[in-house]
Amino acid sequence: MSPQATHDTKADHDFRMMVQIDMEMAAFHSNWTHCDYIATYLARTISHNRPDSVLFANLFSSALNELLEITFRSRHAGGAFACRISRQGNIDRVELTFTSKKDEQRFFEHAVARIRGGDAEADYMSSLSGDPGPSRDILLVELAVSYNATVSINTHDNDTITLVVDLPLGGLTH
C-alpha cells in the first residue's frame, strides 16, 4: 500500500463517535435496498443538530448511500460489515469496515491515490460528459469533487479494509 493511501490516525481522537451499525456481510449483501435504508436511517439520526437538518440529512444520505453501494459491490460474502459515523465540528466521518479480497483492496488504494492525484475534478467532469468507459471508482471521485470529501483507506491483516470518508457538510445553511 502506498503511504498516501493510508488514513492519518493522529487526528482521530478529535472525532466523537455518534453511531455504528454492524452486520454480517452475507446479510448486507442479501438485499440492495439495505444501502438506502441504512443511509436514510443514519442520516436522520445524526442530522438533528445541524442548522438545516433536512438539507443535511438529504446530502448526507446521498453521500452515504453511494459509499454503501461501493461496499455492496465488493460482493465478498464472508466476514462482517461495520458503518461508523463520528463528528468533529462541521466534519462527519464515515468509516466503512468490511472484508475485501486483495484485488478489491488494490482497487480502493488506486481510487484513493487517483483522488489525491489532483485530477479528480477533470476525471469526474469527463465521466459526466459521456466519455466512453467511465472507471468503476467514479463514485469515490464524485464524493471528493461534489462533496469536498477527503477519502483514505486503512488495510488490516485479516483481509479487512476501512474506507474513511470525511464529509464537511455540517457548515451548510442553505
C-alpha positions in Angstrom: 0.0 0.0 0.0 1.2 3.4 -0.8 1.8 5.8 2.1 -0.6 8.4 0.7 -3.4 5.9 0.8 -3.1 5.4 4.5 -5.5 7.1 6.8 -4.0 9.5 9.3 -5.0 8.2 12.7 -3.3 11.1 14.6 -6.4 13.3 14.4 -8.9 10.5 15.2 -9.0 11.4 18.9 -10.8 14.7 18.0 -13.7 12.9 16.4 -16.7 11.9 18.6 -18.3 8.6 17.8 -22.0 9.1 17.2 -23.4 5.8 15.9 -22.3 2.5 14.5 -24.1 -0.3 12.6 -22.6 -3.8 12.5 -23.9 -6.7 10.4 -22.7 -9.8 8.7 -21.6 -9.2 5.1 -23.9 -12.0 3.9 -26.9 -10.2 5.5 -25.8 -6.8 4.0 -25.4 -8.4 0.5 -28.7 -10.2 0.7 -30.6 -7.1 -0.4 -29.5 -4.0 -2.4 -32.0 -1.8 -0.6 -30.0 -2.1 2.6 -27.8 0.6 1.2 -30.7 3.1 1.1 -32.3 2.0 4.4 -29.0 2.3 6.3 -28.1 5.6 4.7 -31.5 7.2 5.4 -31.6 5.9 9.0 -28.1 7.1 9.8 -28.6 10.5 8.1 -31.8 11.2 10.1 -30.1 10.0 13.3 -27.2 12.4 13.0 -28.9 15.5 11.4 -30.9 16.6 14.4 -28.5 19.4 15.5 -27.4 20.8 12.1 -28.7 24.3 11.1 -30.8 22.9 8.3 -31.4 19.4 9.4 -33.4 18.4 6.3 -30.8 19.6 3.8 -28.1 18.0 5.9 -29.9 14.7 6.1 -30.6 14.7 2.3 -27.0 15.4 1.4 -25.5 13.0 4.0 -27.9 10.3 3.0 -27.0 10.6 -0.7 -23.3 10.6 0.0 -23.6 7.6 2.5 -25.7 5.7 0.1 -23.0 6.0 -2.6 -20.4 4.7 -0.1 -22.6 1.8 0.9 -23.2 0.9 -2.7 -19.5 0.8 -3.3 -19.2 -1.6 -0.3 -22.1 -3.6 -1.6 -20.4 -4.1 -5.0 -17.4 -5.6 -3.3 -19.5 -8.8 -3.2 -17.3 -10.5 -0.6 -19.9 -12.6 1.3 -17.7 -13.5 4.3 -16.9 -11.6 7.4 -18.6 -8.6 9.0 -19.5 -5.1 7.9 -19.5 -2.0 10.1 -20.5 1.6 9.4 -19.3 4.1 12.0 -20.1 7.8 12.0 -18.1 10.3 14.0 -18.1 14.0 14.1 -15.6 16.8 14.7 -17.2 20.3 14.3 -18.6 20.6 10.7 -17.0 17.3 9.5 -18.8 14.0 9.7 -16.5 10.9 9.3 -17.9 7.7 7.7 -15.8 4.6 8.4 -16.8 1.5 6.5 -15.1 -1.6 7.6 -15.6 -4.8 5.6 -13.9 -7.9 4.3 -12.2 -7.4 1.0 -10.2 -9.6 -1.4 -6.7 -8.4 -2.3 -7.8 -7.2 -5.8 -10.6 -5.1 -4.1 -8.1 -3.7 -1.7 -5.9 -2.6 -4.6 -8.9 -1.1 -6.3 -9.6 1.1 -3.3 -6.0 2.0 -2.9 -5.9 3.0 -6.5 -9.1 5.0 -6.2 -7.8 6.9 -3.2 -4.5 7.6 -5.0 -6.5 8.8 -8.0 -8.5 11.3 -5.9 -5.3 12.6 -4.2 -3.5 12.8 -7.5 -5.1 16.2 -8.4 -7.1 15.2 -11.5 -10.2 14.1 -9.7 -12.3 17.0 -10.9 -11.2 16.6 -14.5 -11.9 12.8 -14.3 -15.3 13.5 -12.9 -16.2 16.1 -15.5 -15.1 13.7 -18.2 -17.3 11.0 -16.8 -20.3 13.4 -16.8 -19.7 14.4 -20.4 -20.4 10.8 -21.5 -16.8 9.9 -22.4 -16.7 6.1 -23.0 -15.6 3.8 -20.3 -16.0 5.7 -17.0 -14.0 3.9 -14.4 -15.5 1.9 -11.6 -14.1 4.3 -9.0 -16.0 7.3 -10.2 -18.4 7.2 -7.2 -15.5 7.9 -4.9 -14.2 10.6 -7.2 -17.7 12.1 -7.3 -17.8 12.3 -3.5 -14.4 14.1 -3.4 -15.5 16.6 -6.1 -19.1 17.2 -5.3 -19.0 17.0 -1.5 -15.4 18.1 -1.0 -14.8 14.8 0.8 -11.5 13.6 1.9 -11.0 9.8 1.3 -8.5 7.5 2.8 -8.1 3.8 3.5 -6.7 1.5 6.1 -5.9 -2.1 5.4 -5.9 -4.7 8.1 -4.1 -8.1 8.4 -7.3 -10.1 8.2 -8.4 -9.2 4.6 -10.4 -6.3 6.0 -10.3 -2.7 5.0 -11.7 0.5 6.4 -12.7 3.2 3.9 -12.6 6.5 5.7 -14.5 9.5 4.2 -14.6 12.9 5.8 -17.6 14.9 4.7 -17.6 18.7 5.6 -21.4 19.1 5.2 -22.0 20.5 8.7 -21.4 24.1 7.8 -24.2 24.1 5.2 -27.0 26.5 5.9 -28.9 26.6 2.6 
